[in-house]
Amino acid sequence: MSATDILEQIRRLPVEEQRKVVQGIQEEFEEDPTAEQIAEFEARAERLRRNPALGIPLEKVRSELKARLEQRRACPKQ
């Protein structure tokens, strides 16, 4: 069975089942963050706590990601 076949089967599942599959795959490949990454996350969080205006509202991020995905899907693969 090819990756394309597997993806087609996943697409036929109900959305909640698709999410479970994706989550399971992500968990398989997840690695714990390094001490350096944790320090960077904490530094960024502290900068945002001090100046919340630096952040981007979640709705804006979602909207921009959705637009990017739609644009990618509209472009024919070469």
DAQUI-V884435 format. One record per helix or strand of 2 or more residues. SS is the DSSP state (h for helix, s for strand). FROM is the first residue (numbers start at 1). LEN is the number of residues. If there is no record, write none. Layout:
ss = {SS;SS}
from = {FROM;FROM}
len = {LEN;LEN}
//
This chain:
ss = {h;h;h;h;h}
from = {3;15;35;52;58}
len = {9;15;16;3;17}
//
